Amino acid sequence: MPTLSPPQTAARIRAEFPILGTPAGHTALLVVAADLLQSASRGGHPELTEHCAPW
């Protein structure tokens, strides 16, 4: 399966899950992002760690 570029992937996810555009969806995205950052800080998901670094 070919991978999609991030903007295409994000657009498809938002089209498939319109709830992400609601206040509850925004909160859910923030919770997931915080969880990923916490896990990465403890060594989890090493393949994603570089993408979690401050820019």
Buried (B, 14 or more C-beta within 10 A) or exposed (E): EEEEEEEEEEEEEEEEEEEBEEEEBEEBEEEEEEEBBEBBEEEEEEEEBEEBEEE
